[in-house]
Amino acid sequence: QVQLVDSGGGSVQAGGSLRLSCAVSGDTYSWMCIGWFRQAPGKEREGVATISIHTGGGSTYYRDSVRNRFTISQDNAKQMVYLQMNTLKPEDSAMYYCAARRSLSASWCAREHERSDFDTWGQGTQVTVSS
């Protein structure tokens, strides 16, 4: 059974950077589509980025508002997925969650997703960006 532990959140000023980490346990890591979602108070949980693990990082998705600022990556030896967040803005403030779904379809993974598309979730890590 897959378990996710996300970490790395914190408080930064606008323009700063943070790197979120998602530790993936279980023996199906290479079959996974891993996503990062975020949820601000009073708002729906939204997908931020995804990566198809078996493509070695060759298949990714970013929502428009974070493209060219955020980078999702993987470390297969450690079974880790990262979200490097640069040039942070106050509107990036939210609880960030990593999520997993077993899928070998790179095309399915590399698109916008809803919360219901993923069946395993981390506990969340808070990101606060001040202006």
C-alpha positions as CSV (number, residue, x, y, z in Angstrom):
1,Q,0.0,0.0,0.0
2,V,1.3,3.4,-1.0
3,Q,1.8,6.1,1.7
4,L,2.8,9.7,1.1
5,V,4.5,12.1,3.5
6,D,4.8,15.7,2.3
7,S,7.0,18.3,3.9
8,G,9.0,21.5,3.2
9,G,6.4,24.2,3.6
10,G,7.0,27.4,5.4
11,S,6.6,31.2,5.4
12,V,8.5,33.3,2.8
13,Q,8.2,36.8,1.4
14,A,7.0,37.3,-2.1
15,G,9.7,36.5,-4.7
16,G,11.2,33.8,-2.4
17,S,11.5,30.1,-3.0
18,L,10.5,26.9,-1.3
19,R,11.0,23.2,-2.1
20,L,8.3,20.8,-1.1
21,S,9.1,17.1,-0.8
22,C,6.9,14.0,-1.1
23,A,8.2,10.7,0.3
24,V,6.5,7.8,-1.4
25,S,6.6,4.5,0.4
26,G,5.5,1.1,-1.1
27,D,6.7,-1.0,-4.0
28,T,4.6,0.5,-6.8
29,Y,6.4,3.8,-6.9
30,S,7.4,3.4,-10.6
31,W,3.8,2.8,-11.6
32,M,2.6,6.1,-10.1
33,C,1.3,9.4,-11.3
34,I,2.2,11.8,-8.6
35,G,0.5,15.2,-8.3
36,W,0.8,18.3,-6.2
37,F,-2.4,20.0,-5.2
38,R,-3.1,23.1,-3.1
39,Q,-6.1,24.4,-1.2
40,A,-6.5,27.9,0.1
41,P,-9.1,28.7,2.8
42,G,-12.6,28.8,1.3
43,K,-11.4,27.5,-2.1
44,E,-11.5,24.2,-3.9
45,R,-8.5,22.0,-3.9
46,E,-6.7,22.6,-7.2
47,G,-4.1,20.6,-9.1
48,V,-0.7,22.4,-9.4
49,A,1.6,19.9,-11.2
50,T,1.9,16.2,-12.0
51,I,4.6,13.8,-13.0
52,S,4.5,10.4,-14.5
53,I,7.1,8.4,-12.6
54,H,7.8,5.7,-15.2
55,T,8.7,8.4,-17.8
56,G,11.6,9.5,-15.7
57,G,10.2,13.1,-15.5
58,G,9.6,13.3,-19.2
59,S,5.9,13.8,-18.8
60,T,4.7,16.6,-16.6
61,Y,1.8,19.0,-16.2
62,Y,1.6,22.5,-14.7
63,R,-1.4,24.7,-14.2
64,D,-1.0,28.0,-16.1
65,S,-0.5,30.2,-13.0
66,V,2.6,28.3,-11.9
67,R,4.2,27.3,-15.2
68,N,7.8,28.7,-15.5
69,R,7.9,29.3,-11.7
70,F,7.4,25.8,-10.3
71,T,9.2,22.6,-11.3
72,I,8.2,19.1,-10.4
73,S,10.9,16.4,-10.3
74,Q,11.6,13.0,-9.0
75,D,14.5,11.1,-7.3
76,N,13.9,7.4,-8.0
77,A,16.6,6.1,-5.7
78,K,14.9,7.9,-2.8
79,Q,11.4,7.5,-4.1
80,M,10.9,11.2,-3.6
81,V,9.0,13.8,-5.7
82,Y,9.8,17.4,-5.3
83,L,8.1,20.7,-6.1
84,Q,10.5,23.5,-6.5
85,M,8.6,26.8,-6.2
86,N,10.3,30.0,-7.2
87,T,9.2,33.6,-7.5
88,L,6.4,32.9,-5.0
89,K,3.4,35.2,-4.9
90,P,0.9,35.8,-2.1
91,E,-1.7,34.0,-4.1
92,D,0.4,30.8,-3.9
93,S,-0.4,30.7,-0.2
94,A,-2.2,27.4,0.6
95,M,-2.0,24.0,2.1
96,Y,-0.1,21.9,-0.4
97,Y,-0.7,18.1,-0.7
98,C,1.0,15.5,-2.7
99,A,-1.2,12.8,-4.2
100,A,-0.8,9.5,-6.0
101,R,-2.7,7.3,-8.4
102,R,-1.5,4.1,-10.0
103,S,-1.3,4.8,-13.7
104,L,1.1,4.0,-16.5
105,S,-0.7,6.4,-18.9
106,A,1.5,9.4,-19.3
107,S,-1.2,11.2,-21.2
108,W,-3.7,10.6,-18.4
109,C,-1.2,11.9,-15.8
110,A,0.0,15.0,-17.7
111,R,-3.2,17.0,-17.6
112,E,-5.4,19.0,-15.3
113,H,-6.9,16.9,-12.5
114,E,-9.6,17.0,-10.0
115,R,-9.3,15.9,-6.4
116,S,-11.2,12.7,-7.1
117,D,-8.7,11.6,-9.7
118,F,-6.2,10.6,-7.0
119,D,-6.8,8.0,-4.3
120,T,-3.8,8.5,-2.0
121,W,-2.9,11.7,-0.2
122,G,-0.2,13.2,2.0
123,Q,-1.1,15.0,5.2
124,G,-0.4,18.5,3.7
125,T,2.2,21.1,4.2
126,Q,1.4,24.8,4.7
127,V,2.9,27.5,2.4
128,T,2.5,31.1,3.3
129,V,3.8,33.9,1.1
130,S,3.7,37.4,2.5
131,S,3.7,40.6,0.3
